[in-house]
Amino acid sequence: MFPTQKLTLRRSSSALAVLFAALLVFSSACSGERGDSTTPGASGETVRLQGAGATFPMPIYQKWLSEYGKVNPKAKIDYQSIGSGGGIQQIQSQTVDFGASDAPMSDEDLKKAPGEILHIPTVLGAVVITYNLQGVTQPLRFSPDVVADIYLGKIKKWDDARIKADNPGVNLPATDISVVHRSDGSGTTAVFTDYLAKVSPEWKTKPGAGKSVDWPVGIGGKGNEGVSGQVKQTPNTIGYVELAYAVQTKLPVALLKNKSGNFVEPSFDAVTAAAAEMLATTPDDLRVSITDAAGANAYPISAYTYILVYKDQKDATKGKALVDFLWWSIHDGERFAKDLQYSPLPPQIVEKASAKINSITSGGKPLRS
């Protein structure tokens, strides 16, 4: 890992390993205690809440569910990590109480919903380039055009002159690069391809950006866990995952050259720096891309992740339960972010997200007391 992160990541790895073991149980369970997740209604009864979507925030969301259950013992909210594409589809069809996505919904996606959907940012995270390359012990460095051309299939060998130029003194093997990407509709993919489209004109005009693209090369893995698993098991591979998944699987993480020309590691401060560059231009609906930010210390593939909720809730009791959980999450819940390799929301975004939560109603009546 990198000098500023070694101690933090080492301390986090064992805790994350325990957490991820629990996550496998949570993800596969479609019923049982978490499937009956609820929060108290007015008379003390429980109210079922179901969410689904992005795998990117799965570790922090499951931590929040556990901790919120201590504050409110009857709150057993279920969250299934099915990918951002699935989360958007399910909130559109109203088969869940909340969706989750790393990529903001498009205007077209929002028009397909039967009511107004709000984007509540929860934490910030980094999409990282990870790899499996035996004999290379120091973190690799990649320029943006190199990353794009690897995924375009134009750079095929690990000892390509352009990779060597970014990594002087590193003994790179003369082996083929095996590319791994997501096979499912993914917010992580949307963030990654949004970045590639900004740094590579060819990527922008060919595969383009989105939750699913027509990949020029590579093999697919389902979820962040699928991609990290493929990279871990297969020599000479390269992939992109949310930082927590690389840490948990003990995979190396590359430094990326940012827009200012500096090679930057995906530290908490570097992700926060990317968000800070975009604060002045963040729209009122909070749908914003912060990839390829201009700051000298900004990590270039940073992103918010969002919970998606209807502004007007059909069921006042369930809506109140959801609003209370969201409020707790972006206030008290933020303290758990760094231990799980996420960056807390900037104060300005917490304020704006709080206003969004306060605007949620049922039958036109506010749900926040």
Secondary structure, 3 states (H helix, E strand, C coil): CCCCCHHHHHHHHHHHHHHHHHHHHHHHCCCCCHHHCEEECCCCCEEECEEEECCCCHHHHHHHHHHHHHHCCCECCEEEECCHHHHHHHHHHCCCCEEEECCCCCHHHHHCCCCCEEEEEEEEEEEEEEEECCCCCCCCEECHHHHHHHHCCCCCECCCHHHHHHCCCCCCCCCECEEEEECCCCHHHHHHHHHHHHHCHHHHHCCCCCCCCCCCCCEEECHHHHHHHHHHHCCCEEEEEEHHHHHHCCCCECEEECCCCCEECCCHHHHHHHHHHHHHHCCCCCCCCCCCCCCCCCCCCEEEEEEEEECECCCHHHHHHHHHHHHHHHHHHHHHCHHHCCECCCHHHHHHHHHHHHCCEECCEECCC
